[in-house]
Amino acid sequence: MPITQPLPLSTPNRNLVRLTIVRGITWTGFLVGIIVGVELLHFELAVGAVIGVILAMALINLGTWWRLGRYRAVNHEEYLAHLLADVAGLTLLFYFTGGASNPFITYYLVPVTIAAATLPWRYAWIIAGTSMLAYSGLMLFHHPVPQFGQGHQAGLPFNLHVLGMWLNFALSAGLVTFFIYKMAHALRSREQSLSRTREAALRNEQVLAVATQAAGTAHELGTPLSTMAVLLAEMRDEARGNPTLEKDLSLLRQQVETCKTRLQQLVESADRRRIGEPQVRDAEAWLRSLVQRWLVLRPDVSHRLEVAERRGRPWLSVDTTLEQALTNLLNNAADANPDDIVISLDWHDAEVVIDIRDHGPGVALSIADQLGETFVSTKSKGLGIGLFLTHATINRFGGGVSLYNHPEGGTLTEVVLPLGPPGA
């Protein structure tokens, strides 16, 4: 069974769709004009030949719609063939309806304009040259329609040729505007998509550069941390009998061990062979565990963890990088003001929302929109790398981060993550 796929953006596929629409409108209008001319104005036409040309173009249009359903790319040569078929159909129609005296003769400009806007220059010149050759030939060879030269002379209140030129202008202007607008809109959308792709590629390059530097730094920091751990053990032995000093040294030793563990995890994560698929975890249990580990690093913090009372359990796809991203946001809140940090968990049908509220000075509006996009920091001595990596990580999980100034003061950091499948 064929798989339905979207048409490629800004390729001849979409242009052929528009050309098919334009062709259908055009030849329907010609058919109406022929009927009005024969039945009401008594044009002397080879009706059978004219209707045959219109039916042939209708069959070409139906065949084009069928071909567009094949989901095969249209190349420039095929698109040129369709425009040449349009020029050929117009030439046959004009041949049987007065030739160059037909007021619709300038409709040749429509396929010429479309070709100039969508095809390489040599193909556009083929359409222009073919149309010019056909126009020139129709000045010499055609079936005359006497009524096109009549008007007031035949007792009519208007000149048929002038009226036909007006109708042709209205039809041509409308179709050219439609086609060019749609094409320009597709080009603008393509440029926006390319711009977003370039920004994502630049952000990925920055993340890779930071990750490479971090892996090297992790190796370099291993030795001094081990030295610190040995010295702290010796200092703790010498401080026996001094409870206050022993407590401080124990806290320092715990912090050093935490740093060593984190660095080891970073080094292991650099080995791509050890990176597995994200694990599906209960969001509440995962967040509580994360907060407890964070409190070891920030014993000066006072906090509240609030979980919404809803039916069911929220599930998240998580890994170590997401844990580090949330830890960065918690550290930012603690750096702003370590007192009374409120961490809340809520969830809906398709997403999990984690809010972090601090009572610090808030975020300056001048940099609020730039946070996480480049190395911009809210701290006087910060580099902005933490927020940048946090945004990159959460975006990779299909979520987003937003920072707001809370109405009662401080910053509200909102993390939105897609709800994962229920775990075992």
Backbone hydrogen bonds, N-H to C=O, Kabsch-Sander energy under -0.5 kcal/mol:
donor,donor_aa,acceptor,acceptor_aa,energy
11,T,8,P,-0.8
14,R,11,T,-0.8
15,N,11,T,-1.4
16,L,12,P,-2.5
17,V,13,N,-1.7
18,R,14,R,-2.1
19,L,15,N,-2.5
20,T,16,L,-2.3
21,I,17,V,-1.9
22,V,18,R,-2.8
23,R,19,L,-2.7
24,G,20,T,-2.2
25,I,21,I,-2.3
26,T,22,V,-2.7
27,W,23,R,-2.5
28,T,24,G,-1.6
29,G,25,I,-2.2
30,F,26,T,-2.4
31,L,27,W,-2.1
32,V,28,T,-2.2
33,G,29,G,-2.5
34,I,30,F,-2.6
35,I,31,L,-2.3
36,V,32,V,-2.5
37,G,33,G,-2.7
38,V,34,I,-2.5
39,E,35,I,-2.7
40,L,36,V,-2.2
41,L,36,V,-1.4
43,F,37,G,-2.5
45,L,43,F,-1.2
46,A,96,F,-0.6
47,V,45,L,-1.7
50,V,46,A,-2.4
51,I,47,V,-2.9
52,G,48,G,-1.9
53,V,49,A,-2.1
54,I,50,V,-2.1
55,L,51,I,-2.6
56,A,52,G,-2.2
57,M,53,V,-2.1
58,A,54,I,-2.0
59,L,55,L,-2.3
60,I,56,A,-2.0
61,N,57,M,-2.1
62,L,58,A,-2.4
63,G,59,L,-2.6
64,T,60,I,-2.0
65,W,61,N,-2.2
66,W,62,L,-2.1
67,R,63,G,-2.3
68,L,64,T,-2.4
69,G,65,W,-0.9
69,G,66,W,-0.7
70,R,67,R,-1.9
71,Y,68,L,-0.9
75,N,73,A,-0.5
79,Y,75,N,-2.0
80,L,76,H,-2.4
81,A,77,E,-2.0
82,H,78,E,-1.7
83,L,79,Y,-1.9
84,L,80,L,-2.5
85,A,81,A,-2.0
86,D,82,H,-1.8
87,V,83,L,-2.3
88,A,84,L,-2.6
89,G,85,A,-2.5
90,L,86,D,-2.6
91,T,87,V,-2.4
92,L,88,A,-2.3
93,L,89,G,-2.4
94,F,90,L,-3.0
95,Y,91,T,-2.2
96,F,92,L,-1.6
97,T,93,L,-0.5
97,T,94,F,-0.8
98,G,95,Y,-0.5
98,G,143,H,-1.6
99,G,94,F,-3.4
100,A,138,L,-1.2
101,S,98,G,-1.7
102,N,99,G,-1.7
105,I,102,N,-2.1
107,Y,104,F,-2.2
108,Y,105,I,-1.5
109,L,106,T,-2.2
110,V,107,Y,-2.0
112,V,108,Y,-1.6
113,T,109,L,-2.6
114,I,110,V,-2.5
115,A,111,P,-2.4
116,A,112,V,-2.2
117,A,113,T,-1.7
118,T,114,I,-1.3
119,L,115,A,-2.5
123,Y,120,P,-0.6
124,A,120,P,-2.2
125,W,121,W,-2.2
126,I,122,R,-1.3
127,I,123,Y,-1.9
128,A,124,A,-2.4
129,G,125,W,-2.9
130,T,126,I,-2.6
131,S,127,I,-2.4
132,M,128,A,-2.3
133,L,129,G,-2.5
134,A,130,T,-2.5
135,Y,131,S,-2.6
136,S,132,M,-2.4
137,G,133,L,-2.3
138,L,134,A,-2.0
139,M,135,Y,-0.8
139,M,136,S,-0.8
140,L,136,S,-0.5
140,L,137,G,-1.2
141,F,137,G,-2.6
142,H,140,L,-0.5
143,H,95,Y,-3.3
148,F,145,V,-1.8
149,G,146,P,-1.7
150,Q,147,Q,-1.4
154,A,151,G,-0.8
155,G,152,H,-1.3
156,L,151,G,-2.3
160,L,150,Q,-1.3
160,L,158,F,-0.6
163,L,159,N,-2.5
164,G,160,L,-2.7
165,M,161,H,-2.3
166,W,162,V,-2.1
167,L,163,L,-2.5
168,N,164,G,-2.6
169,F,165,M,-2.3
170,A,166,W,-2.4
171,L,167,L,-2.6
172,S,168,N,-2.9
173,A,169,F,-2.9
174,G,170,A,-2.1
175,L,171,L,-2.3
176,V,172,S,-2.7
177,T,173,A,-2.3
178,F,174,G,-2.3
179,F,175,L,-2.7
180,I,176,V,-2.9
181,Y,177,T,-2.5
182,K,178,F,-2.3
183,M,179,F,-2.4
184,A,180,I,-2.7
185,H,181,Y,-2.7
186,A,182,K,-2.2
187,L,183,M,-2.2
188,R,184,A,-2.5
189,S,185,H,-2.4
190,R,186,A,-2.3
191,E,187,L,-2.5
192,Q,188,R,-2.3
193,S,189,S,-2.4
194,L,190,R,-2.7
195,S,191,E,-2.4
196,R,192,Q,-2.4
197,T,193,S,-2.3
198,R,194,L,-2.8
199,E,195,S,-2.4
200,A,196,R,-2.4
201,A,197,T,-2.6
202,L,198,R,-2.6
203,R,199,E,-2.5
204,N,200,A,-2.5
205,E,201,A,-2.2
206,Q,202,L,-2.2
207,V,203,R,-2.6
208,L,204,N,-2.7
209,A,205,E,-2.3
210,V,206,Q,-2.5
211,A,207,V,-2.9
212,T,208,L,-2.6
213,Q,209,A,-2.2
214,A,210,V,-2.6
215,A,211,A,-2.5
216,G,212,T,-1.9
217,T,213,Q,-2.5
218,A,214,A,-2.5
219,H,215,A,-1.6
220,E,216,G,-1.8
221,L,217,T,-2.4
222,G,218,A,-0.9
223,T,219,H,-0.6
225,L,221,L,-2.1
226,S,222,G,-1.9
227,T,223,T,-2.3
228,M,224,P,-2.4
229,A,225,L,-2.3
230,V,226,S,-2.0
231,L,227,T,-2.4
232,L,228,M,-2.6
233,A,229,A,-1.8
234,E,230,V,-2.0
235,M,231,L,-2.6
236,R,232,L,-2.2
237,D,233,A,-1.6
238,E,234,E,-1.9
239,A,235,M,-1.3
240,R,237,D,-0.9
242,N,239,A,-2.1
246,E,242,N,-2.8
247,K,243,P,-2.3
248,D,244,T,-2.1
249,L,245,L,-2.7
250,S,246,E,-2.3
251,L,247,K,-2.1
252,L,248,D,-2.3
253,R,249,L,-2.6
254,Q,250,S,-2.2
255,Q,251,L,-2.3
256,V,252,L,-2.5
257,E,253,R,-2.4
258,T,254,Q,-2.1
259,C,255,Q,-2.3
260,K,256,V,-2.5
261,T,257,E,-2.4
262,R,258,T,-2.5
263,L,259,C,-2.5
264,Q,260,K,-2.2
265,Q,261,T,-2.2
266,L,262,R,-2.1
267,V,263,L,-2.4
268,E,264,Q,-2.4
269,S,265,Q,-2.3
270,A,266,L,-1.3
271,D,267,V,-0.6
271,D,268,E,-1.1
272,R,270,A,-1.0
274,R,271,D,-2.1
275,I,272,R,-1.0
276,G,274,R,-0.6
279,Q,318,V,-2.5
281,R,279,Q,-0.7
281,R,316,L,-3.1
283,A,314,P,-2.6
286,W,282,D,-2.8
287,L,283,A,-2.4
288,R,284,E,-2.5
289,S,285,A,-2.2
290,L,286,W,-2.2
291,V,287,L,-2.6
292,Q,288,R,-2.1
293,R,289,S,-2.0
294,W,290,L,-2.2
295,L,291,V,-2.2
296,V,292,Q,-0.9
297,L,293,R,-0.9
297,L,294,W,-0.6
298,R,294,W,-1.8
301,V,298,R,-1.6
302,S,338,P,-2.5
304,R,341,I,-2.4
306,E,304,R,-0.6
306,E,343,I,-3.2
308,A,345,L,-2.7
310,R,308,A,-1.1
316,L,281,R,-2.7
318,V,279,Q,-3.3
318,V,316,L,-0.7
323,E,319,D,-1.7
324,Q,320,T,-2.2
325,A,321,T,-1.9
326,L,322,L,-2.3
327,T,323,E,-2.2
328,N,324,Q,-2.2
329,L,325,A,-1.7
330,L,326,L,-2.4
331,N,327,T,-2.5
332,N,328,N,-2.1
333,A,329,L,-2.0
334,A,330,L,-2.4
335,D,331,N,-2.6
336,A,332,N,-1.7
337,N,333,A,-2.2
341,I,302,S,-2.6
342,V,357,R,-2.3
343,I,304,R,-3.3
343,I,341,I,-0.6
344,S,342,V,-0.5
344,S,355,D,-2.5
345,L,306,E,-2.5
346,D,353,V,-2.6
348,H,351,E,-2.8
352,V,417,L,-3.5
353,V,346,D,-3.1
354,I,415,V,-2.8
355,D,344,S,-2.2
355,D,353,V,-0.5
356,I,413,T,-2.4
357,R,342,V,-2.9
358,D,356,I,-0.5
358,D,411,T,-2.2
367,I,364,A,-1.4
368,A,364,A,-0.9
369,D,365,L,-0.5
370,Q,367,I,-0.9
371,L,367,I,-1.0
371,L,368,A,-0.6
372,G,374,T,-0.6
373,E,370,Q,-1.9
374,T,370,Q,-1.3
376,V,374,T,-2.4
382,G,379,K,-0.9
388,F,384,G,-1.8
389,L,385,I,-2.8
390,T,386,G,-2.3
391,H,387,L,-2.7
392,A,388,F,-2.2
393,T,389,L,-2.6
394,I,390,T,-2.5
395,N,391,H,-2.6
396,R,392,A,-1.6
397,F,393,T,-1.0
398,G,395,N,-1.7
399,G,394,I,-2.6
400,G,416,V,-2.1
402,S,414,E,-2.3
404,Y,412,L,-2.5
406,H,404,Y,-0.7
406,H,410,G,-2.0
409,G,406,H,-2.2
410,G,360,G,-0.5
412,L,404,Y,-3.0
413,T,356,I,-2.9
413,T,411,T,-0.6
414,E,402,S,-3.2
414,E,412,L,-0.6
415,V,354,I,-2.7
415,V,413,T,-0.5
416,V,400,G,-2.6
416,V,414,E,-0.5
417,L,352,V,-2.7
417,L,415,V,-0.5
419,L,350,A,-2.0
420,G,315,W,-3.1
